[in-house]
Amino acid sequence: MPKQSTRSRAGVGNTPRAPRLTAEARKSSILKAARKAFSETGDVNGTTIKVIAEHGGISEGIIYRHFESKDQLFYEAVVEPLREAVDKLVAASEVVDRDEPLSRERQLETLNGLYRQLISTLEELLPLLGLVLFGDPKVANRFYKENFAVAMDRLADAWRDVERRYGFEFESPDISARAVMGIALTLALESHHNNRFDRDRAVALATRGTIEGFFPPLPPAQRPH
């Protein structure tokens, strides 16, 4: 039998391999696969680790190296993108007036961007948010208290700090943050389910209404008798 050439052997031995993922990158890819699997089935119990592994092109064993259970995987699949989005929003709030004073135009621009970021994140998470918030009551209670409410409180604290830099005391940043989150969630639902939804118009009106007020006060003389 003819010997394999050195060149051929070298070619086989030097076949490039895909770079090995770091533990953090692997965990992130598993969460991405899990979000896709949970969203497609719309059911936590009906989504198996095997299905998630198939979505990620990996073995079930690799998943169990990073997550203790399917419940933990589901929980973090919802929590992580929400946490990342809030991290970005808080970071943006902290430097919003770093380069120039916060004018009215800058306020509108910043809030417009905040709404867009929130709506995009919430729309992506809608199927999983529905499962976690309106599924198992214990899971819902934990998620809301430990993550959703905490996210809104972090935004409120960031906004309070901005107001203080300008000599104002934010009267109710906690309620303001919840109002903004509620508007963003409603607009995410509209964007997801209404193919005639005009996101640019909605965000512009929501931004202006949040800063200037949604309903103008009516003078007594103009009220119908």
Stockholm file with secondary structure:
# STOCKHOLM 1.0

chainA/1-225         MPKQSTRSRAGVGNTPRAPRLTAEARKSSILKAARKAFSETGDVNGTTIKVIAEHGGISEGIIYRHFESKDQLFYEAVVEPLREAVDKLVAASEVVDRDEPLSRERQLETLNGLYRQLISTLEELLPLLGLVLFGDPKVANRFYKENFAVAMDRLADAWRDVERRYGFEFESPDISARAVMGIALTLALESHHNNRFDRDRAVALATRGTIEGFFPPLPPAQRPH
#=GR chainA/1-225 SS CCCCCHHHHHHHHTCCCCCCCCHHHHHHHHHHHHHHHHHHHCCTTTCCHHHHHHHHTSCHHHHHHHCSCHHHHHHHHHHHHHHHHHHHHHHHHHTTTSSSCCCHHHHHHHHHHHHHHHHHHHHHHHHHHHHHHHSCHHHHHHHIIIIIHHHHHHHHHHHHHHHHHTTCCCSCHHHHHHHHHHHHHHHHHHHHHCTTCCHHHHHHHHHHHHHHCSSCCCCGGGSCC
#=GC SS_cons         CCCCCHHHHHHHHTCCCCCCCCHHHHHHHHHHHHHHHHHHHCCTTTCCHHHHHHHHTSCHHHHHHHCSCHHHHHHHHHHHHHHHHHHHHHHHHHTTTSSSCCCHHHHHHHHHHHHHHHHHHHHHHHHHHHHHHHSCHHHHHHHIIIIIHHHHHHHHHHHHHHHHHTTCCCSCHHHHHHHHHHHHHHHHHHHHHCTTCCHHHHHHHHHHHHHHCSSCCCCGGGSCC
//
